[in-house]
Amino acid sequence: MADTIREKIENAGEAVKDAAKKAGEKAKEGAETVAEKTANAAKSVGQAAKDAGEKLKDKSGA
């Protein structure tokens, strides 16, 4: 009986460990997605600023 209880405790520990690992992987994936979207947004803003600067330069005749 002690072996059965021990096995159940060990199995529960493994299940918790696996769940924590999966949660960590999902969190990492989410963070990477947010970082990628933020980088893309920053790039778009930078490109828009560059384009606006070029238009201003063209209008000024510089």
Order of alpha helices (4+ residues) and beta strands (2+ residues): alpha
